[in-house]
Amino acid sequence: MAGLLNVGGLLLGLIAWILPVVNIIRHKEHDHQNWVTFSIMSIGACAISLCFQIFYHNHLVTIEDWGALMDTTGALAYVAAILLTVTVIIM
């Protein structure tokens, strides 16, 4: 069940990047009605994605899998920073 947190985080991270692209494509069509909705949904998907990763790390702490925790923490911090930065830039 905890493995689904990683899959959900990945999917929501991709959604957080796809929504601003859809917004940009719609902007070129001169239809400016829902740009705020797309922006809020993008930030929300990014936030939930990061929250899933925090829950997964909490799961690793709970089951005391210190090796997995030490192996993944550095990469998680790097990827979380990239996800948030790219999401904010492309909004």
C-alpha positions as CSV (number, residue, x, y, z in Angstrom):
1,M,0.0,0.0,0.0
2,A,2.8,2.4,0.8
3,G,4.3,1.8,-2.7
4,L,1.2,3.5,-4.1
5,L,2.3,6.7,-2.4
6,N,5.3,6.8,-4.8
7,V,3.1,6.1,-7.8
8,G,0.5,8.7,-6.8
9,G,3.2,11.2,-6.1
10,L,4.7,10.7,-9.6
11,L,1.4,10.9,-11.3
12,L,0.4,14.1,-9.4
13,G,3.8,15.6,-10.2
14,L,3.2,15.0,-13.9
15,I,-0.3,16.5,-13.6
16,A,1.2,19.5,-11.9
17,W,3.4,20.0,-15.0
18,I,0.8,19.1,-17.6
19,L,-1.9,21.5,-16.3
20,P,0.2,24.7,-16.9
21,V,1.1,23.5,-20.4
22,V,-2.6,23.0,-21.1
23,N,-3.2,26.5,-19.7
24,I,-0.6,27.9,-22.1
25,I,-2.1,26.2,-25.1
26,R,-5.5,27.5,-24.2
27,H,-4.0,31.0,-23.7
28,K,-2.9,31.0,-27.3
29,E,-6.5,30.3,-28.3
30,H,-7.6,33.6,-26.6
31,D,-9.8,31.7,-24.1
32,H,-8.8,33.2,-20.8
33,Q,-11.7,31.9,-18.7
34,N,-10.1,29.2,-16.5
35,W,-6.5,30.2,-16.1
36,V,-6.9,30.6,-12.3
37,T,-8.5,27.2,-12.0
38,F,-5.7,25.5,-13.9
39,S,-3.1,27.4,-11.8
40,I,-4.7,26.4,-8.5
41,M,-5.1,22.8,-9.7
42,S,-1.4,22.7,-10.7
43,I,-0.2,24.0,-7.3
44,G,-2.6,21.6,-5.5
45,A,-1.3,18.6,-7.5
46,C,2.3,19.6,-6.7
47,A,1.4,20.0,-3.0
48,I,-0.4,16.7,-2.7
49,S,2.5,15.0,-4.6
50,L,5.0,16.4,-2.1
51,C,2.7,15.4,0.8
52,F,2.6,11.8,-0.5
53,Q,6.4,11.7,-0.4
54,I,6.3,12.9,3.2
55,F,3.8,10.2,4.1
56,Y,6.1,7.6,2.4
57,H,9.1,8.8,4.4
58,N,7.0,8.6,7.5
59,H,6.1,5.0,6.6
60,L,9.8,4.2,6.3
61,V,10.4,5.7,9.8
62,T,7.5,3.8,11.2
63,I,8.7,0.5,9.9
64,E,12.3,1.5,10.9
65,D,13.8,0.9,7.5
66,W,16.7,3.2,8.1
67,G,18.7,1.9,5.1
68,A,15.9,2.8,2.6
69,L,15.4,6.1,4.4
70,M,19.1,7.1,4.2
71,D,19.3,5.9,0.5
72,T,16.3,7.9,-0.6
73,T,16.3,11.1,1.4
74,G,18.9,13.0,-0.7
75,A,17.2,12.1,-4.0
76,L,13.8,13.0,-2.6
77,A,15.0,16.5,-1.5
78,Y,16.5,17.1,-4.9
79,V,13.5,15.9,-6.8
80,A,11.0,17.8,-4.6
81,A,12.9,21.0,-5.2
82,I,12.9,20.4,-9.0
83,L,9.1,19.6,-8.9
84,L,8.3,22.7,-7.0
85,T,10.6,25.0,-9.0
86,V,9.4,23.8,-12.4
87,T,5.8,24.0,-11.3
88,V,6.1,27.6,-10.2
89,I,8.1,28.6,-13.3
90,I,5.7,27.2,-15.9
91,M,2.7,28.6,-14.2
